[in-house]
Amino acid sequence: ILVSSLRTNATDEDLICYALAPQGFTPKTFIYNWKRNGVPINDVLMPFDTQSSSTTNDYSGNGYVGTVNGATWISNGVVGGAYAFDGTDDGIFVSVPSIFNDMKNNDFTISMWLKSNDISTNKSVVKTILEVYIDDGNDVQIFQYNGSIQFVVRANGEKRVSIKTCELSNNVWYHIEAVWTWDNVTIYVNGTPYALPGLREYPLGDTVSMTLGQRTDDTGYFFGYIDEFYVYNYARSREQIYQDYIDTKDGSTDHRTLVSEETSLGESWSCTITPNNSLTDGTQINSEVLTIVSYGGGT
């Protein structure tokens, strides 16, 4: 069920998608694929809810299935399942999503929950959580170094940006979202924005790929856990990023919220919901289509 917060579909209302339990299937989680004007807002949608030692499903409809190399699926992530990385030789490999092919013109947001086993005690080593490597002039990384999570981008061979969060603690789940536009970059921890100066010189991979838990050259291994890995094809608002944190921090999947800052007059919004029992998916459910209208006023 998809509704607006005041049930009038106006520009100043949030959209809320509720999952209803399907008949004949007992889900543990529900996976939400939001669509603007019929097009998914995710380039990659990997909740890691299905137990597998070989592949990770992409629910965006874009076909970016991940190949698991050593990472261990666990059932107790923040929301459903997650993957554990041993810091030695584990990784997940995905082909490069199209959103990264033109970073001068394409905005994006990378979102995940992560927990590091050694971020506060092993500060001198760059440990890669994510790398998207195209070439030495086009590379995106999220890594831990010096007690913080760092977001670094090299774009079009002409721009280099490096920012970091505050210092974080071992063995704590954090919600991380990194937002890129050509003119601005921000990284969020549990909905709080940071843009502190980060490490300027850092290792790069050498293989065209997107990797989780390591660099693309099979180095920089991450020791910890990753859950709910999403790549959005636009820059999400600060309000939405905080809402993402609120919606997921307690592990609930009975609904998801899209705040009013994400919608515009005349847009049509819908949501495809996939129930999952950790072993397989149930039948997908398509919500109503809501069209955003102007605020009608009133008291």
FENTA-V219347 format. One record per residue. N is the residue number from 1. RES is the residue in one small letter. SS is DSSP state (2 for helix, 1 for strand, 0 for the rest). PSI is psi in degrees with one decimal (999 if undefined). OMEGA is omega in radians with two decimals (NA if undefined). Layout:
N|RES|SS|PSI|OMEGA ; N|RES|SS|PSI|OMEGA
This chain:
1|i|0|127.4|3.09 ; 2|l|1|123.7|-3.14 ; 3|v|1|160.9|2.95 ; 4|s|1|159.4|-2.95 ; 5|s|0|-31.3|3.10 ; 6|l|0|6.9|3.06 ; 7|r|0|20.5|3.10 ; 8|t|0|-1.3|3.07 ; 9|n|0|28.8|-3.08 ; 10|a|1|164.2|-3.05 ; 11|t|0|-21.5|-3.11 ; 12|d|0|13.7|-3.11 ; 13|e|0|146.3|2.99 ; 14|d|0|155.4|2.99 ; 15|l|1|135.9|-3.11 ; 16|i|1|125.2|3.11 ; 17|c|1|121.2|-3.13 ; 18|y|1|138.9|3.08 ; 19|a|0|136.1|3.06 ; 20|l|0|137.5|-3.11 ; 21|a|0|126.2|3.14 ; 22|p|0|157.2|3.08 ; 23|q|0|139.5|3.06 ; 24|g|0|14.0|-3.14 ; 25|f|0|133.6|-3.11 ; 26|t|0|96.7|-3.08 ; 27|p|0|151.6|2.95 ; 28|k|0|-29.9|3.11 ; 29|t|1|163.3|2.98 ; 30|f|1|138.4|-3.10 ; 31|i|1|130.8|-2.99 ; 32|y|1|123.6|3.08 ; 33|n|1|97.1|-3.13 ; 34|w|1|143.6|-3.12 ; 35|k|1|130.2|3.04 ; 36|r|1|120.7|-3.10 ; 37|n|0|38.5|3.07 ; 38|g|0|-2.2|-3.08 ; 39|v|1|128.0|3.12 ; 40|p|1|142.1|3.10 ; 41|i|0|-6.0|3.08 ; 42|n|1|135.7|2.86 ; 43|d|1|-35.9|3.11 ; 44|v|1|136.6|-3.13 ; 45|l|1|92.2|-3.07 ; 46|m|1|94.1|3.13 ; 47|p|0|-14.0|3.14 ; 48|f|0|33.8|-3.08 ; 49|d|0|-16.2|-3.11 ; 50|t|0|125.9|-3.13 ; 51|q|0|121.0|3.12 ; 52|s|0|139.6|3.04 ; 53|s|0|8.4|-3.05 ; 54|s|0|-39.3|-3.08 ; 55|t|1|157.4|3.02 ; 56|t|1|132.2|-3.08 ; 57|n|0|142.9|3.03 ; 58|d|0|119.1|-3.07 ; 59|y|0|9.1|3.13 ; 60|s|0|-19.3|-3.02 ; 61|g|0|-0.5|-3.10 ; 62|n|0|-7.1|3.00 ; 63|g|0|22.4|-3.14 ; 64|y|0|68.3|3.13 ; 65|v|0|133.3|3.14 ; 66|g|1|147.7|3.04 ; 67|t|1|121.0|-3.09 ; 68|v|1|127.4|3.11 ; 69|n|1|86.8|3.05 ; 70|g|1|-27.1|-3.14 ; 71|a|0|144.3|-3.04 ; 72|t|1|125.7|3.08 ; 73|w|1|135.4|3.04 ; 74|i|1|154.1|-3.07 ; 75|s|0|-18.1|-3.01 ; 76|n|0|60.1|2.95 ; 77|g|0|-164.6|3.08 ; 78|v|0|-46.3|3.07 ; 79|v|0|108.6|-3.10 ; 80|g|0|-138.5|-3.07 ; 81|g|0|172.6|3.10 ; 82|a|1|176.0|3.07 ; 83|y|1|138.6|3.08 ; 84|a|1|136.7|-3.13 ; 85|f|1|130.3|-2.95 ; 86|d|1|-1.5|3.11 ; 87|g|0|6.1|-3.08 ; 88|t|0|-50.6|-3.06 ; 89|d|0|23.0|-3.09 ; 90|d|0|145.3|3.06 ; 91|g|1|165.6|2.98 ; 92|i|1|131.3|-3.03 ; 93|f|1|132.8|-3.12 ; 94|v|1|144.2|3.03 ; 95|s|0|154.2|-3.04 ; 96|v|0|120.9|3.09 ; 97|p|0|147.9|-3.02 ; 98|s|2|-25.6|-3.10 ; 99|i|2|-25.9|-3.08 ; 100|f|2|-1.2|-3.07 ; 101|n|2|-14.6|3.12 ; 102|d|0|76.6|-3.02 ; 103|m|0|-14.0|3.06 ; 104|k|0|-30.9|-3.08 ; 105|n|0|-12.2|-3.09 ; 106|n|0|120.3|2.97 ; 107|d|0|156.4|3.06 ; 108|f|1|162.7|3.04 ; 109|t|1|131.2|3.07 ; 110|i|1|129.0|-3.05 ; 111|s|1|141.9|3.06 ; 112|m|1|162.1|2.82 ; 113|w|1|139.0|3.09 ; 114|l|1|153.5|3.06 ; 115|k|1|121.6|3.14 ; 116|s|1|139.7|3.08 ; 117|n|0|-14.6|-3.00 ; 118|d|0|22.6|-3.06 ; 119|i|0|-32.0|-3.11 ; 120|s|0|-6.5|-3.09 ; 121|t|0|-12.9|3.11 ; 122|n|0|75.4|-2.94 ; 123|k|0|-14.3|-2.95 ; 124|s|0|-1.7|-3.07 ; 125|v|0|134.2|3.02 ; 126|v|0|117.8|3.12 ; 127|k|1|118.4|-2.93 ; 128|t|1|123.4|3.07 ; 129|i|1|-39.2|3.13 ; 130|l|1|136.9|2.88 ; 131|e|1|135.1|2.94 ; 132|v|1|105.7|-3.08 ; 133|y|1|125.2|3.02 ; 134|i|1|-51.4|2.99 ; 135|d|1|-178.3|-3.06 ; 136|d|0|-18.0|3.10 ; 137|g|0|-2.7|-3.12 ; 138|n|1|98.7|-3.03 ; 139|d|1|137.3|3.08 ; 140|v|1|131.6|3.08 ; 141|q|1|146.6|2.86 ; 142|i|1|121.0|-3.12 ; 143|f|1|163.8|3.03 ; 144|q|1|137.8|3.11 ; 145|y|1|137.3|3.07 ; 146|n|0|37.7|3.04 ; 147|g|0|0.2|-3.07 ; 148|s|1|168.4|2.96 ; 149|i|1|130.3|-3.06 ; 150|q|1|142.3|-3.13 ; 151|f|1|115.2|-3.06 ; 152|v|1|141.0|-3.09 ; 153|v|1|133.4|2.90 ; 154|r|1|123.4|-3.00 ; 155|a|1|130.5|3.03 ; 156|n|0|21.8|3.12 ; 157|g|0|8.2|-3.04 ; 158|e|0|-9.7|-3.09 ; 159|k|1|134.8|3.06 ; 160|r|1|129.8|-3.12 ; 161|v|1|139.8|3.13 ; 162|s|1|117.0|3.12 ; 163|i|1|165.6|-3.13 ; 164|k|1|167.4|3.08 ; 165|t|0|-177.0|2.91 ; 166|c|0|172.9|3.07 ; 167|e|0|140.2|-3.08 ; 168|l|0|174.6|-3.05 ; 169|s|0|153.7|3.03 ; 170|n|0|147.7|2.92 ; 171|n|0|33.7|3.08 ; 172|v|0|131.9|3.06 ; 173|w|0|131.6|3.06 ; 174|y|1|140.8|3.02 ; 175|h|1|121.1|-3.07 ; 176|i|1|129.7|2.95 ; 177|e|1|130.4|3.14 ; 178|a|1|125.3|-3.03 ; 179|v|1|129.6|3.13 ; 180|w|1|128.1|2.74 ; 181|t|1|163.3|-3.12 ; 182|w|0|-29.7|-3.07 ; 183|d|0|-8.1|-3.05 ; 184|n|1|139.8|3.04 ; 185|v|1|141.7|3.13 ; 186|t|1|144.5|3.01 ; 187|i|1|136.1|-3.05 ; 188|y|1|141.5|3.01 ; 189|v|1|116.1|-3.12 ; 190|n|0|39.4|3.07 ; 191|g|0|-4.0|3.13 ; 192|t|1|127.0|-3.07 ; 193|p|1|145.9|3.05 ; 194|y|1|149.4|3.02 ; 195|a|0|43.9|3.11 ; 196|l|1|148.2|3.13 ; 197|p|1|131.3|-3.10 ; 198|g|0|-172.2|-3.13 ; 199|l|0|126.9|-3.09 ; 200|r|0|-32.5|3.13 ; 201|e|0|119.6|-3.05 ; 202|y|0|158.6|-3.11 ; 203|p|0|148.0|3.03 ; 204|l|0|153.9|2.96 ; 205|g|0|-167.6|-3.11 ; 206|d|0|10.1|-3.08 ; 207|t|0|132.9|-3.13 ; 208|v|0|106.8|-3.07 ; 209|s|1|167.4|2.87 ; 210|m|1|127.0|-3.11 ; 211|t|1|145.6|3.01 ; 212|l|1|133.8|3.09 ; 213|g|0|-0.7|3.13 ; 214|q|0|166.9|2.97 ; 215|r|0|166.5|-3.06 ; 216|t|0|-11.1|3.09 ; 217|d|0|21.5|3.11 ; 218|d|0|43.2|3.01 ; 219|t|0|178.6|3.04 ; 220|g|0|40.0|-2.99 ; 221|y|0|136.3|-3.14 ; 222|f|0|139.4|-3.14 ; 223|f|1|95.4|-3.09 ; 224|g|1|-150.6|-3.00 ; 225|y|1|146.6|3.07 ; 226|i|1|136.8|3.13 ; 227|d|1|155.4|3.02 ; 228|e|1|62.1|-3.11 ; 229|f|1|116.2|-3.11 ; 230|y|1|144.6|2.93 ; 231|v|1|118.5|3.12 ; 232|y|1|147.4|-3.07 ; 233|n|0|30.6|3.07 ; 234|y|0|170.7|3.11 ; 235|a|0|113.0|-3.14 ; 236|r|0|149.0|-3.11 ; 237|s|0|158.9|3.08 ; 238|r|2|-38.9|3.14 ; 239|e|2|-40.0|-3.13 ; 240|q|2|-38.5|-3.13 ; 241|i|2|-40.2|3.06 ; 242|y|2|-38.4|3.12 ; 243|q|2|-37.9|3.07 ; 244|d|2|-43.9|3.12 ; 245|y|2|-47.3|-3.13 ; 246|i|2|-42.7|-3.07 ; 247|d|2|-28.7|-2.99 ; 248|t|2|-14.5|-2.94 ; 249|k|0|-26.1|-3.14 ; 250|d|0|6.6|3.07 ; 251|g|0|1.1|-3.09 ; 252|s|0|145.3|3.04 ; 253|t|0|20.5|-3.09 ; 254|d|0|-15.3|3.06 ; 255|h|1|162.9|3.00 ; 256|r|1|149.5|-3.03 ; 257|t|1|135.6|3.00 ; 258|l|1|115.6|-3.03 ; 259|v|0|162.7|-3.02 ; 260|s|2|-24.7|3.13 ; 261|e|2|-17.2|-3.11 ; 262|e|2|-13.8|-3.03 ; 263|t|0|159.2|3.13 ; 264|s|0|157.0|-3.13 ; 265|l|0|131.1|3.08 ; 266|g|0|-11.9|3.13 ; 267|e|0|148.9|3.02 ; 268|s|1|130.4|-3.09 ; 269|w|1|143.1|3.06 ; 270|s|1|173.2|-3.11 ; 271|c|1|132.6|3.01 ; 272|t|1|124.9|-3.08 ; 273|i|1|130.1|3.10 ; 274|t|1|115.0|3.03 ; 275|p|1|146.2|-3.08 ; 276|n|1|136.5|-3.14 ; 277|n|0|18.0|-3.13 ; 278|s|0|-13.7|3.08 ; 279|l|0|-33.0|-3.10 ; 280|t|0|168.1|3.08 ; 281|d|1|148.0|2.95 ; 282|g|0|-170.9|-3.13 ; 283|t|0|130.9|3.13 ; 284|q|0|148.3|3.14 ; 285|i|1|125.6|3.10 ; 286|n|1|129.7|-3.12 ; 287|s|0|177.7|2.93 ; 288|e|0|162.9|3.01 ; 289|v|0|122.8|3.11 ; 290|l|1|134.5|3.08 ; 291|t|1|129.5|-3.08 ; 292|i|0|127.9|-3.11 ; 293|v|1|167.2|-3.13 ; 294|s|0|152.3|3.13 ; 295|y|0|128.5|-3.05 ; 296|g|0|-2.9|-3.12 ; 297|g|0|-174.3|-3.12 ; 298|g|0|175.4|-3.10 ; 299|t|0|999|NA
